[in-house]
Amino acid sequence: MKNGGYAYIAIAGMKKDCHAKLPQELLLSWTPEQLEYMHDVQWWNNIVSKSKDCDIVEIKEMESNDEVWNDWLYRTMNMQ
């Protein structure tokens, strides 16, 4: 990345990090290894803020987060 450049990252996230005890519902769609990149906003802020060469402009939940999770939950529960 060029000095002074921007990085935009969009990753599916959690409302609250639950990696210490993954709910069985999540494991219906993903393996624990696949869930390693899915964390909450606070987790990502802690990771990115450790860089000395990075200024955080904004870290936030995507506007569609609730809708996407509700859609996933509806589909997952109706597949059983």
PDB file with one MODEL, atoms N, CA, C and O in Angstrom:
MODEL        1
ATOM      1  N   MET A   1       0.838  -1.153   0.000  1.00  0.00           N
ATOM      2  CA  MET A   1       0.000   0.000   0.000  1.00  0.00           C
ATOM      3  C   MET A   1       0.899   1.237   0.000  1.00  0.00           C
ATOM      4  O   MET A   1       1.933   1.265   0.667  1.00  0.00           O
ATOM      5  N   LYS A   2       0.494   2.254  -0.752  1.00  0.00           N
ATOM      6  CA  LYS A   2       1.240   3.503  -0.782  1.00  0.00           C
ATOM      7  C   LYS A   2       1.145   4.215   0.556  1.00  0.00           C
ATOM      8  O   LYS A   2       0.143   4.107   1.263  1.00  0.00           O
ATOM      9  N   ASN A   3       2.195   4.940   0.894  1.00  0.00           N
ATOM     10  CA  ASN A   3       2.166   5.772   2.083  1.00  0.00           C
ATOM     11  C   ASN A   3       1.025   6.780   1.939  1.00  0.00           C
ATOM     12  O   ASN A   3       0.933   7.474   0.927  1.00  0.00           O
ATOM     13  N   GLY A   4       0.167   6.858   2.939  1.00  0.00           N
ATOM     14  CA  GLY A   4      -0.968   7.761   2.884  1.00  0.00           C
ATOM     15  C   GLY A   4      -2.195   7.148   2.226  1.00  0.00           C
ATOM     16  O   GLY A   4      -3.225   7.811   2.102  1.00  0.00           O
ATOM     17  N   GLY A   5      -2.097   5.891   1.802  1.00  0.00           N
ATOM     18  CA  GLY A   5      -3.219   5.223   1.154  1.00  0.00           C
ATOM     19  C   GLY A   5      -4.268   4.764   2.157  1.00  0.00           C
ATOM     20  O   GLY A   5      -4.067   4.843   3.369  1.00  0.00           O
ATOM     21  N   TYR A   6      -5.376   4.291   1.638  1.00  0.00           N
ATOM     22  CA  TYR A   6      -6.480   3.803   2.465  1.00  0.00           C
ATOM     23  C   TYR A   6      -6.723   2.334   2.197  1.00  0.00           C
ATOM     24  O   TYR A   6      -6.566   1.863   1.071  1.00  0.00           O
ATOM     25  N   ALA A   7      -7.104   1.621   3.227  1.00  0.00           N
ATOM     26  CA  ALA A   7      -7.531   0.230   3.092  1.00  0.00           C
ATOM     27  C   ALA A   7      -8.984   0.152   3.545  1.00  0.00           C
ATOM     28  O   ALA A   7      -9.326   0.598   4.640  1.00  0.00           O
ATOM     29  N   TYR A   8      -9.821  -0.405   2.711  1.00  0.00           N
ATOM     30  CA  TYR A   8     -11.226  -0.625   3.051  1.00  0.00           C
ATOM     31  C   TYR A   8     -11.434  -2.127   3.182  1.00  0.00           C
ATOM     32  O   TYR A   8     -11.140  -2.884   2.258  1.00  0.00           O
ATOM     33  N   ILE A   9     -11.930  -2.544   4.308  1.00  0.00           N
ATOM     34  CA  ILE A   9     -12.116  -3.966   4.564  1.00  0.00           C
ATOM     35  C   ILE A   9     -13.557  -4.188   5.003  1.00  0.00           C
ATOM     36  O   ILE A   9     -14.043  -3.508   5.906  1.00  0.00           O
ATOM     37  N   ALA A  10     -14.233  -5.125   4.375  1.00  0.00           N
ATOM     38  CA  ALA A  10     -15.606  -5.480   4.769  1.00  0.00           C
ATOM     39  C   ALA A  10     -15.633  -6.981   5.040  1.00  0.00           C
ATOM     40  O   ALA A  10     -15.381  -7.793   4.150  1.00  0.00           O
ATOM     41  N   ILE A  11     -15.937  -7.324   6.263  1.00  0.00           N
ATOM     42  CA  ILE A  11     -15.936  -8.722   6.685  1.00  0.00           C
ATOM     43  C   ILE A  11     -17.202  -8.984   7.484  1.00  0.00           C
ATOM     44  O   ILE A  11     -17.621  -8.156   8.292  1.00  0.00           O
ATOM     45  N   ALA A  12     -17.804 -10.133   7.254  1.00  0.00           N
ATOM     46  CA  ALA A  12     -18.960 -10.497   8.076  1.00  0.00           C
ATOM     47  C   ALA A  12     -18.546 -10.457   9.534  1.00  0.00           C
ATOM     48  O   ALA A  12     -17.479 -10.954   9.896  1.00  0.00           O
ATOM     49  N   GLY A  13     -19.377  -9.872  10.363  1.00  0.00           N
ATOM     50  CA  GLY A  13     -18.998  -9.707  11.758  1.00  0.00           C
ATOM     51  C   GLY A  13     -20.075 -10.152  12.725  1.00  0.00           C
ATOM     52  O   GLY A  13     -21.199 -10.479  12.344  1.00  0.00           O
ATOM     53  N   MET A  14     -19.700 -10.152  13.958  1.00  0.00           N
ATOM     54  CA  MET A  14     -20.600 -10.551  15.028  1.00  0.00           C
ATOM     55  C   MET A  14     -20.997  -9.317  15.825  1.00  0.00           C
ATOM     56  O   MET A  14     -20.257  -8.334  15.864  1.00  0.00           O
ATOM     57  N   LYS A  15     -22.150  -9.368  16.452  1.00  0.00           N
ATOM     58  CA  LYS A  15     -22.561  -8.310  17.365  1.00  0.00           C
ATOM     59  C   LYS A  15     -21.677  -8.344  18.608  1.00  0.00           C
ATOM     60  O   LYS A  15     -21.257  -7.306  19.119  1.00  0.00           O
ATOM     61  N   LYS A  16     -21.407  -9.546  19.080  1.00  0.00           N
ATOM     62  CA  LYS A  16     -20.584  -9.744  20.266  1.00  0.00           C
ATOM     63  C   LYS A  16     -19.726 -10.978  20.023  1.00  0.00           C
ATOM     64  O   LYS A  16     -20.232 -12.042  19.665  1.00  0.00           O
ATOM     65  N   ASP A  17     -18.439 -10.824  20.222  1.00  0.00           N
ATOM     66  CA  ASP A  17     -17.525 -11.935  19.977  1.00  0.00           C
ATOM     67  C   ASP A  17     -17.859 -13.101  20.902  1.00  0.00           C
ATOM     68  O   ASP A  17     -18.042 -12.916  22.105  1.00  0.00           O
ATOM     69  N   CYS A  18     -17.936 -14.297  20.335  1.00  0.00           N
ATOM     70  CA  CYS A  18     -18.321 -15.476  21.137  1.00  0.00           C
ATOM     71  C   CYS A  18     -17.392 -16.660  20.876  1.00  0.00           C
ATOM     72  O   CYS A  18     -17.800 -17.814  21.007  1.00  0.00           O
ATOM     73  N   HIS A  19     -16.143 -16.372  20.509  1.00  0.00           N
ATOM     74  CA  HIS A  19     -15.225 -17.462  20.169  1.00  0.00           C
ATOM     75  C   HIS A  19     -14.858 -18.347  21.354  1.00  0.00           C
ATOM     76  O   HIS A  19     -14.434 -19.488  21.168  1.00  0.00           O
ATOM     77  N   ALA A  20     -15.016 -17.835  22.560  1.00  0.00           N
ATOM     78  CA  ALA A  20     -14.736 -18.667  23.733  1.00  0.00           C
ATOM     79  C   ALA A  20     -15.739 -19.818  23.845  1.00  0.00           C
ATOM     80  O   ALA A  20     -15.425 -20.881  24.381  1.00  0.00           O
ATOM     81  N   LYS A  21     -16.949 -19.588  23.332  1.00  0.00           N
ATOM     82  CA  LYS A  21     -17.991 -20.620  23.358  1.00  0.00           C
ATOM     83  C   LYS A  21     -18.888 -20.418  22.134  1.00  0.00           C
ATOM     84  O   LYS A  21     -19.898 -19.717  22.200  1.00  0.00           O
ATOM     85  N   LEU A  22     -18.508 -21.037  21.026  1.00  0.00           N
ATOM     86  CA  LEU A  22     -19.265 -20.874  19.784  1.00  0.00           C
ATOM     87  C   LEU A  22     -20.635 -21.534  19.881  1.00  0.00           C
ATOM     88  O   LEU A  22     -20.733 -22.705  20.249  1.00  0.00           O
ATOM     89  N   PRO A  23     -21.694 -20.793  19.555  1.00  0.00           N
ATOM     90  CA  PRO A  23     -23.040 -21.378  19.570  1.00  0.00           C
ATOM     91  C   PRO A  23     -23.181 -22.462  18.501  1.00  0.00           C
ATOM     92  O   PRO A  23     -22.621 -22.341  17.411  1.00  0.00           O
ATOM     93  N   GLN A  24     -23.910 -23.489  18.808  1.00  0.00           N
ATOM     94  CA  GLN A  24     -24.131 -24.587  17.864  1.00  0.00           C
ATOM     95  C   GLN A  24     -24.770 -24.088  16.571  1.00  0.00           C
ATOM     96  O   GLN A  24     -24.530 -24.651  15.503  1.00  0.00           O
ATOM     97  N   GLU A  25     -25.584 -23.029  16.660  1.00  0.00           N
ATOM     98  CA  GLU A  25     -26.238 -22.489  15.465  1.00  0.00           C
ATOM     99  C   GLU A  25     -25.212 -22.021  14.433  1.00  0.00           C
ATOM    100  O   GLU A  25     -25.396 -22.228  13.234  1.00  0.00           O
ATOM    101  N   LEU A  26     -24.133 -21.392  14.897  1.00  0.00           N
ATOM    102  CA  LEU A  26     -23.091 -20.955  13.962  1.00  0.00           C
ATOM    103  C   LEU A  26     -22.390 -22.150  13.329  1.00  0.00           C
ATOM    104  O   LEU A  26     -21.997 -22.106  12.163  1.00  0.00           O
ATOM    105  N   LEU A  27     -22.240 -23.202  14.098  1.00  0.00           N
ATOM    106  CA  LEU A  27     -21.533 -24.384  13.600  1.00  0.00           C
ATOM    107  C   LEU A  27     -22.369 -25.197  12.614  1.00  0.00           C
ATOM    108  O   LEU A  27     -21.868 -26.155  12.025  1.00  0.00           O
ATOM    109  N   LEU A  28     -23.633 -24.825  12.427  1.00  0.00           N
ATOM    110  CA  LEU A  28     -24.446 -25.460  11.383  1.00  0.00           C
ATOM    111  C   LEU A  28     -23.989 -25.012   9.994  1.00  0.00           C
ATOM    112  O   LEU A  28     -24.173 -25.731   9.012  1.00  0.00           O
ATOM    113  N   SER A  29     -23.399 -23.830   9.920  1.00  0.00           N
ATOM    114  CA  SER A  29     -22.991 -23.271   8.625  1.00  0.00           C
ATOM    115  C   SER A  29     -21.481 -23.188   8.446  1.00  0.00           C
ATOM    116  O   SER A  29     -20.992 -23.234   7.317  1.00  0.00           O
ATOM    117  N   TRP A  30     -20.732 -23.067   9.543  1.00  0.00           N
ATOM    118  CA  TRP A  30     -19.287 -22.860   9.457  1.00  0.00           C
ATOM    119  C   TRP A  30     -18.550 -23.767  10.421  1.00  0.00           C
ATOM    120  O   TRP A  30     -19.111 -24.221  11.418  1.00  0.00           O
ATOM    121  N   THR A  31     -17.298 -24.027  10.118  1.00  0.00           N
ATOM    122  CA  THR A  31     -16.418 -24.730  11.048  1.00  0.00           C
ATOM    123  C   THR A  31     -15.780 -23.679  11.958  1.00  0.00           C
ATOM    124  O   THR A  31     -15.784 -22.496  11.618  1.00  0.00           O
ATOM    125  N   PRO A  32     -15.236 -24.084  13.100  1.00  0.00           N
ATOM    126  CA  PRO A  32     -14.545 -23.118  13.962  1.00  0.00           C
ATOM    127  C   PRO A  32     -13.425 -22.376  13.217  1.00  0.00           C
ATOM    128  O   PRO A  32     -13.200 -21.189  13.453  1.00  0.00           O
ATOM    129  N   GLU A  33     -12.736 -23.071  12.332  1.00  0.00           N
ATOM    130  CA  GLU A  33     -11.661 -22.440  11.562  1.00  0.00           C
ATOM    131  C   GLU A  33     -12.208 -21.347  10.641  1.00  0.00           C
ATOM    132  O   GLU A  33     -11.581 -20.299  10.489  1.00  0.00           O
ATOM    133  N   GLN A  34     -13.355 -21.581  10.034  1.00  0.00           N
ATOM    134  CA  GLN A  34     -13.959 -20.590   9.155  1.00  0.00           C
ATOM    135  C   GLN A  34     -14.446 -19.370   9.935  1.00  0.00           C
ATOM    136  O   GLN A  34     -14.513 -18.269   9.389  1.00  0.00           O
ATOM    137  N   LEU A  35     -14.783 -19.562  11.193  1.00  0.00           N
ATOM    138  CA  LEU A  35     -15.279 -18.466  12.024  1.00  0.00           C
ATOM    139  C   LEU A  35     -14.153 -17.601  12.598  1.00  0.00           C
ATOM    140  O   LEU A  35     -14.419 -16.581  13.234  1.00  0.00           O
ATOM    141  N   GLU A  36     -12.910 -18.000  12.379  1.00  0.00           N
ATOM    142  CA  GLU A  36     -11.786 -17.261  12.937  1.00  0.00           C
ATOM    143  C   GLU A  36     -11.709 -15.807  12.464  1.00  0.00           C
ATOM    144  O   GLU A  36     -11.158 -14.966  13.175  1.00  0.00           O
ATOM    145  N   TYR A  37     -12.240 -15.494  11.297  1.00  0.00           N
ATOM    146  CA  TYR A  37     -12.173 -14.116  10.796  1.00  0.00           C
ATOM    147  C   TYR A  37     -13.422 -13.314  11.147  1.00  0.00           C
ATOM    148  O   TYR A  37     -13.483 -12.117  10.865  1.00  0.00           O
ATOM    149  N   MET A  38     -14.394 -13.939  11.743  1.00  0.00           N
ATOM    150  CA  MET A  38     -15.640 -13.247  12.086  1.00  0.00           C
ATOM    151  C   MET A  38     -15.599 -12.816  13.551  1.00  0.00           C
ATOM    152  O   MET A  38     -15.720 -13.638  14.459  1.00  0.00           O
ATOM    153  N   HIS A  39     -15.429 -11.526  13.760  1.00  0.00           N
ATOM    154  CA  HIS A  39     -15.348 -10.970  15.108  1.00  0.00           C
ATOM    155  C   HIS A  39     -16.192  -9.716  15.184  1.00  0.00           C
ATOM    156  O   HIS A  39     -16.741  -9.262  14.180  1.00  0.00           O
ATOM    157  N   ASP A  40     -16.294  -9.160  16.379  1.00  0.00           N
ATOM    158  CA  ASP A  40     -17.071  -7.929  16.554  1.00  0.00           C
ATOM    159  C   ASP A  40     -16.206  -6.701  16.290  1.00  0.00           C
ATOM    160  O   ASP A  40     -14.993  -6.805  16.106  1.00  0.00           O
ATOM    161  N   VAL A  41     -16.851  -5.539  16.274  1.00  0.00           N
ATOM    162  CA  VAL A  41     -16.176  -4.276  15.968  1.00  0.00           C
ATOM    163  C   VAL A  41     -15.046  -4.012  16.969  1.00  0.00           C
ATOM    164  O   VAL A  41     -13.962  -3.580  16.577  1.00  0.00           O
ATOM    165  N   GLN A  42     -15.289  -4.265  18.238  1.00  0.00           N
ATOM    166  CA  GLN A  42     -14.267  -4.020  19.253  1.00  0.00           C
ATOM    167  C   GLN A  42     -13.008  -4.852  18.994  1.00  0.00           C
ATOM    168  O   GLN A  42     -11.895  -4.345  19.138  1.00  0.00           O
ATOM    169  N   TRP A  43     -13.172  -6.113  18.616  1.00  0.00           N
ATOM    170  CA  TRP A  43     -12.031  -6.980  18.339  1.00  0.00           C
ATOM    171  C   TRP A  43     -11.205  -6.411  17.195  1.00  0.00           C
ATOM    172  O   TRP A  43      -9.982  -6.314  17.292  1.00  0.00           O
ATOM    173  N   TRP A  44     -11.888  -6.029  16.097  1.00  0.00           N
ATOM    174  CA  TRP A  44     -11.174  -5.474  14.946  1.00  0.00           C
ATOM    175  C   TRP A  44     -10.485  -4.164  15.311  1.00  0.00           C
ATOM    176  O   TRP A  44      -9.360  -3.917  14.874  1.00  0.00           O
ATOM    177  N   ASN A  45     -11.137  -3.328  16.097  1.00  0.00           N
ATOM    178  CA  ASN A  45     -10.519  -2.075  16.512  1.00  0.00           C
ATOM    179  C   ASN A  45      -9.248  -2.338  17.313  1.00  0.00           C
ATOM    180  O   ASN A  45      -8.235  -1.669  17.110  1.00  0.00           O
ATOM    181  N   ASN A  46      -9.298  -3.316  18.229  1.00  0.00           N
ATOM    182  CA  ASN A  46      -8.116  -3.666  19.018  1.00  0.00           C
ATOM    183  C   ASN A  46      -6.977  -4.169  18.141  1.00  0.00           C
ATOM    184  O   ASN A  46      -5.821  -3.818  18.376  1.00  0.00           O
ATOM    185  N   ILE A  47      -7.279  -4.976  17.144  1.00  0.00           N
ATOM    186  CA  ILE A  47      -6.241  -5.518  16.264  1.00  0.00           C
ATOM    187  C   ILE A  47      -5.613  -4.418  15.408  1.00  0.00           C
ATOM    188  O   ILE A  47      -4.390  -4.285  15.361  1.00  0.00           O
ATOM    189  N   VAL A  48      -6.442  -3.641  14.739  1.00  0.00           N
ATOM    190  CA  VAL A  48      -5.939  -2.622  13.810  1.00  0.00           C
ATOM    191  C   VAL A  48      -5.222  -1.507  14.561  1.00  0.00           C
ATOM    192  O   VAL A  48      -4.229  -0.975  14.065  1.00  0.00           O
ATOM    193  N   SER A  49      -5.701  -1.148  15.735  1.00  0.00           N
ATOM    194  CA  SER A  49      -5.093  -0.038  16.473  1.00  0.00           C
ATOM    195  C   SER A  49      -3.693  -0.360  16.986  1.00  0.00           C
ATOM    196  O   SER A  49      -2.979   0.547  17.412  1.00  0.00           O
ATOM    197  N   LYS A  50      -3.288  -1.608  16.958  1.00  0.00           N
ATOM    198  CA  LYS A  50      -1.935  -1.984  17.385  1.00  0.00           C
ATOM    199  C   LYS A  50      -0.869  -1.578  16.370  1.00  0.00           C
ATOM    200  O   LYS A  50       0.316  -1.539  16.702  1.00  0.00           O
ATOM    201  N   SER A  51      -1.269  -1.279  15.159  1.00  0.00           N
ATOM    202  CA  SER A  51      -0.309  -0.877  14.130  1.00  0.00           C
ATOM    203  C   SER A  51       0.143   0.559  14.376  1.00  0.00           C
ATOM    204  O   SER A  51      -0.678   1.459  14.556  1.00  0.00           O
ATOM    205  N   LYS A  52       1.460   0.759  14.380  1.00  0.00           N
ATOM    206  CA  LYS A  52       2.011   2.106  14.547  1.00  0.00           C
ATOM    207  C   LYS A  52       1.916   2.900  13.249  1.00  0.00           C
ATOM    208  O   LYS A  52       1.977   4.129  13.265  1.00  0.00           O
ATOM    209  N   ASP A  53       1.768   2.205  12.135  1.00  0.00           N
ATOM    210  CA  ASP A  53       1.765   2.854  10.825  1.00  0.00           C
ATOM    211  C   ASP A  53       0.370   3.027  10.256  1.00  0.00           C
ATOM    212  O   ASP A  53       0.207   3.175   9.045  1.00  0.00           O
ATOM    213  N   CYS A  54      -0.629   3.008  11.112  1.00  0.00           N
ATOM    214  CA  CYS A  54      -2.009   3.035  10.640  1.00  0.00           C
ATOM    215  C   CYS A  54      -2.830   3.995  11.485  1.00  0.00           C
ATOM    216  O   CYS A  54      -2.748   3.990  12.713  1.00  0.00           O
ATOM    217  N   ASP A  55      -3.609   4.807  10.819  1.00  0.00           N
ATOM    218  CA  ASP A  55      -4.582   5.651  11.499  1.00  0.00           C
ATOM    219  C   ASP A  55      -5.965   5.115  11.146  1.00  0.00           C
ATOM    220  O   ASP A  55      -6.295   4.956   9.970  1.00  0.00           O
ATOM    221  N   ILE A  56      -6.756   4.845  12.150  1.00  0.00           N
ATOM    222  CA  ILE A  56      -8.109   4.341  11.907  1.00  0.00           C
ATOM    223  C   ILE A  56      -9.012   5.531  11.609  1.00  0.00           C
ATOM    224  O   ILE A  56      -9.140   6.443  12.426  1.00  0.00           O
ATOM    225  N   VAL A  57      -9.630   5.514  10.448  1.00  0.00           N
ATOM    226  CA  VAL A  57     -10.592   6.548  10.090  1.00  0.00           C
ATOM    227  C   VAL A  57     -11.947   6.164  10.667  1.00  0.00           C
ATOM    228  O   VAL A  57     -12.635   6.990  11.267  1.00  0.00           O
ATOM    229  N   GLU A  58     -12.323   4.901  10.478  1.00  0.00           N
ATOM    230  CA  GLU A  58     -13.610   4.446  10.991  1.00  0.00           C
ATOM    231  C   GLU A  58     -13.656   2.921  10.988  1.00  0.00           C
ATOM    232  O   GLU A  58     -13.213   2.272  10.041  1.00  0.00           O
ATOM    233  N   ILE A  59     -14.192   2.375  12.048  1.00  0.00           N
ATOM    234  CA  ILE A  59     -14.511   0.950  12.112  1.00  0.00           C
ATOM    235  C   ILE A  59     -15.939   0.895  12.622  1.00  0.00           C
ATOM    236  O   ILE A  59     -16.241   1.383  13.711  1.00  0.00           O
ATOM    237  N   LYS A  60     -16.813   0.297  11.827  1.00  0.00           N
ATOM    238  CA  LYS A  60     -18.213   0.256  12.233  1.00  0.00           C
ATOM    239  C   LYS A  60     -18.886  -0.992  11.679  1.00  0.00           C
ATOM    240  O   LYS A  60     -18.385  -1.657  10.773  1.00  0.00           O
ATOM    241  N   GLU A  61     -20.014  -1.271  12.251  1.00  0.00           N
ATOM    242  CA  GLU A  61     -20.857  -2.363  11.776  1.00  0.00           C
ATOM    243  C   GLU A  61     -21.493  -1.932  10.454  1.00  0.00           C
ATOM    244  O   GLU A  61     -21.895  -0.778  10.303  1.00  0.00           O
ATOM    245  N   MET A  62     -21.583  -2.846   9.512  1.00  0.00           N
ATOM    246  CA  MET A  62     -22.228  -2.534   8.239  1.00  0.00           C
ATOM    247  C   MET A  62     -23.712  -2.253   8.460  1.00  0.00           C
ATOM    248  O   MET A  62     -24.339  -2.853   9.333  1.00  0.00           O
ATOM    249  N   GLU A  63     -24.260  -1.355   7.680  1.00  0.00           N
ATOM    250  CA  GLU A  63     -25.666  -0.985   7.823  1.00  0.00           C
ATOM    251  C   GLU A  63     -26.601  -2.177   7.644  1.00  0.00           C
ATOM    252  O   GLU A  63     -27.683  -2.209   8.231  1.00  0.00           O
ATOM    253  N   SER A  64     -26.202  -3.136   6.854  1.00  0.00           N
ATOM    254  CA  SER A  64     -27.052  -4.301   6.573  1.00  0.00           C
ATOM    255  C   SER A  64     -26.846  -5.443   7.569  1.00  0.00           C
ATOM    256  O   SER A  64     -27.437  -6.510   7.399  1.00  0.00           O
ATOM    257  N   ASN A  65     -26.032  -5.250   8.594  1.00  0.00           N
ATOM    258  CA  ASN A  65     -25.664  -6.338   9.496  1.00  0.00           C
ATOM    259  C   ASN A  65     -26.870  -7.059  10.093  1.00  0.00           C
ATOM    260  O   ASN A  65     -26.934  -8.288  10.049  1.00  0.00           O
ATOM    261  N   ASP A  66     -27.824  -6.317  10.648  1.00  0.00           N
ATOM    262  CA  ASP A  66     -29.000  -6.959  11.255  1.00  0.00           C
ATOM    263  C   ASP A  66     -29.799  -7.743  10.217  1.00  0.00           C
ATOM    264  O   ASP A  66     -30.216  -8.873  10.471  1.00  0.00           O
ATOM    265  N   GLU A  67     -30.008  -7.146   9.064  1.00  0.00           N
ATOM    266  CA  GLU A  67     -30.783  -7.805   8.007  1.00  0.00           C
ATOM    267  C   GLU A  67     -30.094  -9.082   7.529  1.00  0.00           C
ATOM    268  O   GLU A  67     -30.750 -10.104   7.324  1.00  0.00           O
ATOM    269  N   VAL A  68     -28.792  -9.027   7.354  1.00  0.00           N
ATOM    270  CA  VAL A  68     -28.046 -10.192   6.863  1.00  0.00           C
ATOM    271  C   VAL A  68     -28.093 -11.329   7.883  1.00  0.00           C
ATOM    272  O   VAL A  68     -28.333 -12.479   7.517  1.00  0.00           O
ATOM    273  N   TRP A  69     -27.864 -11.012   9.172  1.00  0.00           N
ATOM    274  CA  TRP A  69     -27.906 -12.052  10.196  1.00  0.00           C
ATOM    275  C   TRP A  69     -29.313 -12.626  10.356  1.00  0.00           C
ATOM    276  O   TRP A  69     -29.470 -13.833  10.541  1.00  0.00           O
ATOM    277  N   ASN A  70     -30.332 -11.777  10.286  1.00  0.00           N
ATOM    278  CA  ASN A  70     -31.709 -12.275  10.369  1.00  0.00           C
ATOM    279  C   ASN A  70     -32.036 -13.198   9.207  1.00  0.00           C
ATOM    280  O   ASN A  70     -32.708 -14.213   9.390  1.00  0.00           O
ATOM    281  N   ASP A  71     -31.565 -12.854   8.013  1.00  0.00           N
ATOM    282  CA  ASP A  71     -31.774 -13.702   6.843  1.00  0.00           C
ATOM    283  C   ASP A  71     -31.065 -15.043   7.026  1.00  0.00           C
ATOM    284  O   ASP A  71     -31.635 -16.093   6.731  1.00  0.00           O
ATOM    285  N   TRP A  72     -29.822 -15.010   7.513  1.00  0.00           N
ATOM    286  CA  TRP A  72     -29.071 -16.249   7.735  1.00  0.00           C
ATOM    287  C   TRP A  72     -29.787 -17.113   8.778  1.00  0.00           C
ATOM    288  O   TRP A  72     -29.930 -18.322   8.599  1.00  0.00           O
ATOM    289  N   LEU A  73     -30.234 -16.485   9.863  1.00  0.00           N
ATOM    290  CA  LEU A  73     -30.902 -17.240  10.921  1.00  0.00           C
ATOM    291  C   LEU A  73     -32.191 -17.873  10.411  1.00  0.00           C
ATOM    292  O   LEU A  73     -32.471 -19.035  10.706  1.00  0.00           O
ATOM    293  N   TYR A  74     -32.970 -17.124   9.657  1.00  0.00           N
ATOM    294  CA  TYR A  74     -34.214 -17.638   9.091  1.00  0.00           C
ATOM    295  C   TYR A  74     -33.927 -18.840   8.181  1.00  0.00           C
ATOM    296  O   TYR A  74     -34.587 -19.873   8.290  1.00  0.00           O
ATOM    297  N   ARG A  75     -32.956 -18.706   7.297  1.00  0.00           N
ATOM    298  CA  ARG A  75     -32.619 -19.806   6.377  1.00  0.00           C
ATOM    299  C   ARG A  75     -32.068 -21.023   7.121  1.00  0.00           C
ATOM    300  O   ARG A  75     -32.400 -22.163   6.795  1.00  0.00           O
ATOM    301  N   THR A  76     -31.240 -20.774   8.102  1.00  0.00           N
ATOM    302  CA  THR A  76     -30.644 -21.885   8.859  1.00  0.00           C
ATOM    303  C   THR A  76     -31.710 -22.649   9.627  1.00  0.00           C
ATOM    304  O   THR A  76     -31.715 -23.880   9.621  1.00  0.00           O
ATOM    305  N   MET A  77     -32.602 -21.945  10.280  1.00  0.00           N
ATOM    306  CA  MET A  77     -33.634 -22.601  11.072  1.00  0.00           C
ATOM    307  C   MET A  77     -34.655 -23.331  10.201  1.00  0.00           C
ATOM    308  O   MET A  77     -35.249 -24.314  10.645  1.00  0.00           O
ATOM    309  N   ASN A  78     -34.863 -22.876   8.991  1.00  0.00           N
ATOM    310  CA  ASN A  78     -35.833 -23.520   8.102  1.00  0.00           C
ATOM    311  C   ASN A  78     -35.221 -24.676   7.308  1.00  0.00           C
ATOM    312  O   ASN A  78     -35.945 -25.376   6.601  1.00  0.00           O
ATOM    313  N   MET A  79     -33.931 -24.888   7.405  1.00  0.00           N
ATOM    314  CA  MET A  79     -33.275 -26.000   6.726  1.00  0.00           C
ATOM    315  C   MET A  79     -33.314 -27.265   7.570  1.00  0.00           C
ATOM    316  O   MET A  79     -33.045 -28.355   7.066  1.00  0.00           O
ATOM    317  N   GLN A  80     -33.638 -27.134   8.823  1.00  0.00           N
ATOM    318  CA  GLN A  80     -33.608 -28.294   9.719  1.00  0.00           C
ATOM    319  C   GLN A  80     -34.872 -29.105   9.606  1.00  0.00           C
ATOM    320  O   GLN A  80     -35.018 -30.119  10.289  1.00  0.00           O
TER     321      GLN A  80
ENDMDL
END
